[in-house]
Amino acid sequence: MVRRCNLLFFMLLMVEIVFAQQTPFNRGVNLTEWFQVGSPGAIHFSRYDQKDFEQIKQLGCDVVRLPINLHAMTSGAPDHVLDPLFTRFLDQAISWAEDLELYLILDNHSFDPNVSTDPSIENTLVPVWTNMAARYSDRSEFLLYEVLNEPHGISDAVWNAIQANVIKGIRSVDEKHTIVVGGPQFNSYLNLQAIPDFGDNNLIYTFHFYDPFIFTHQGATWVSPAIDLVDVPFPYDASSMPPLPSSLNNSWVAFSYANYFNEGTEERVKALIDVAVRFRNERNVPVYCGEFGVFQPNSAEPDRVAYYELVRSHLEENGISWTIWDYHGGFGVFREDGNGLFEHDLNVELLEALDLNIPEQTEFEMKPVSEGFPIYRDLIESQIFDIGFGGRTNYYVDENPNYGEYNLSWSEVDQYNTLGFDFLPNKDMSQLVVDGYALDLFVKSEESDLMFDVRFVDTNLEGEDLPWRMRYTIGPDQVSWDGTWQHLFIPLSDFTEHGAWDNEWFEPQGLFDWRSIDRFEVSTEFGAIESNDLQLDQIVVTNLDTAQVQLSTANFSNTQAFTFDIVPNPVEDLVYVRSTITNTLELQFYDAVGKLMHVASINSNDSSLSLSALPPGLYLVHAINGGSVVTKKIIKR
């Protein structure tokens, strides 16, 4: 009997230890290039939406790590108040994850890999995280806080003292949510052991894994020195090793290259991961690999896939959860030669290596666009990506938009800077030219002599041509730069071929192809915007007869000519609309990424309306009567 009790006690103890070592999630992705920008106004929020979260879950993932340039999302020292535009966007992303029961790790990605972590960062981290925790303390337990991504150039003792104070700040306002902590030297597994017991049982310990580095980061230009290598094999194969460029002699890359016969083996990779496993077992704490992956452009795909399978399987065999770096991007799960489309471009071999689900894939077929489309309308439209360079961009100026809630501002612009909108996939606009479509937009500035180009840039269908440009120049001859909104309707047939730039200038050769348009750009070809800014609003491709894409914003006044309210707010189904308008009032419902989701008309000043067909989320409601528009926000539960 005593022996049975001892055995039962031992079994219960082992069960407790096993469960104490587990994270509540298993596998996922880093959703990069979304909140990793220099200001809230630069967030390209429509880059992802609820459908992307659904697709990530469809792959078999149960966690998303969301890198955020968090310190830039505040008012700055000393209080670091969270910016309301940032929290508006983040609130929506959190709701998408919660609705799908996906864990969401808010990763403070405020770091520069080439600049050491300053010990004074504590003066930022503590108020930032205290403010974040205060705001999100009542959200579900699917939300986690990660203190700081990859601190480096700072000692274990100093960093862990800072981390302890951040934890205290969070716990002063939020005792519920799990905090993700890690060691310095880029969240190295070698620094886990130095992390002290913080006296908090609701922590997860993270590490990143990119060994061997000259394989996983071959081609990386953001490290110093740049790893100018191509097709480094994995596992190591002496006959397949590329030559070492002389520019890397006497660098750490040369040392790793010389030692790659030892570092580039499966046994070595497993042994290094086992460092984190031993820490987990010795400390009896949950451990999670927040990043691993291989940079795609310079690596051989079979070797890249083999590496992912090795690391993933060894982590899972040892009960360690993971999020790969990244989803889209240079380390992502999409084919490099595709458009990043879930239905067409997933890297099937890589998904197999990660033991994820593989949705049916079909070949993408580009067809001529048959109707107009928006480019910017309160925010950049979905499947359009900001790729410009130079200047300071704010996509969400709310002081005096021509229509809707926001307009776009571009300032501190030098000559030859571009504001770029990349179409993914490319667009065949040839039929739109034949059918008389136009670029329709609003502009304003007080730069009296301002001239700039709006242009479309093509790609060759065979992939062997230059990026030819078709442009239209806007200046004082077309608009008055008097600080008021100016409307432009520019037929696509009025654009003229300009040439191409591909490391050198090529004069026009009549080769521009409307069948494969890569992007739309605004470019300061004629000089800088010196003392003012350029503002743009409602950039659409349309024609006069295409109501669903043409918003008659030139006739709308932002002066509130009537009152309008919609209750209750938040709403679950039925709403009541009250206004001072007694004739027809049109209501347009736009979701948080600017998509028109619903249109309704009411014919009295006190009407009811069912919103049961709308999915939960934040909506912008435009009430339109004659030449006036009034805008309200509502939340659908």
Buried (B, 14 or more C-beta within 10 A) or exposed (E): EEEEEEEEEEEEEEEEEEEEBBBBBBBBBBBBBBBBBEBBBBBBBBBBBBEBBBBBBEBBBBBBBBBBBBBBBBEEEEEBEBBEBBBBBBBBBBBBBBBBEBBBBBBBBBBEEEEEBEEEBBBBBBBBBBBBBBBBBEBBEBBBBBBBBBBBEBEBEBBBEBBBBBBBBBBEBBEBBBBBBBBBBBBBBBBBBBBEEBEBEBBBBBBBBBBBBBBBBBBBEEEEEBBBBEEBBBBBEEEEBBEBBEEBEEBBBBEBBEEBEEBBBBEBBBEBBBBBBEBBBEBEBBBBBBBBBBBBEBBBBEBBBBBBBBBBBBBBEBBBBBBBBBBBBBBBBBBEEBBBBBEBBBBEBBBEBBEBEEBEBEEEEEEEBEBBBBBBBBBBBBBBBBBBEBBBBBBBBEEEBBBBBBBBBBBEBEEBBBBBBBBBBBBBBBBBBEBEBBBBBBBBBBBEEBBBBBBBBBBBEEEEBBBBBBBBBBEEEEBEBEEEBBBBBBEBEEBEBBBBBEEEEBEBEEEBBBBBBBBBBBBBBBBBBEEBBBBBBBBBBBBEEBEEBBBEBBEBEBEEBBEBEBEEEEBEEEBEBBBEBEEEBEBBBBBBBBBBBBEBEBEEBEBEBEBEEBEBBBBBBBBBBBEBBBBBEBBBE
